[in-house]
Amino acid sequence: MLDRYLRVNVRLRGFDAEQSGRHVRPGTVFTAQSSPYLIGWHDTYRQALKATVPYKPAGIRPAPVGSTVSFTRADGSWESAHVPD
């Protein structure tokens, strides 16, 4: 995904990467850069990164051996699977 970001015109990006080669590596450093098209965006980024993401942990318990489990998929449909012995 970051490789795609770096293909966006540099004038439209809020960050630039210090890298060698065509691909983002684990050690790639991104630095903020100004752009006349992104006025105020760095403040928005900063605020978003400080915000705590609300989440609700799911109660997960192991399914017993030999049982059939059912669950709701992300698209809302139901799925079931048999846990082998």
Residue, then its C-alpha position, 0 to 999 in steps of 0.5 A: m500500500l505504501d508503494r502505491y502512495l509513493r506513486v502519487n504525484v509528490r505535490l499531492r502527498g503529505f509525506d515523502a520517503e527517504q528510500s533507495g529503490r522502488h519499494v518501501r522497506p521496514g526501515t523507510v523513513f517518512t517525513a512530512q512535507s508541505s503542499p499548497y494542496l494539503i493546507g491543514w492536513h498535517d494538523t488533521y493527521r496529528q489529531a487523528l493519530k492522538a485519538t484513541v480508537p474505540y473497540k470492543p473486544a470479542g469474547i472468544r473461547p475455544a470450540p470443543v473438539g468434534s463440535t460445529v461452530s457458527f459465526t457471522r461474516a463481515d458481509g453479514s452472512w452466516e458460516s459454519a465449520h466443523v472442528p475435527d476430532 
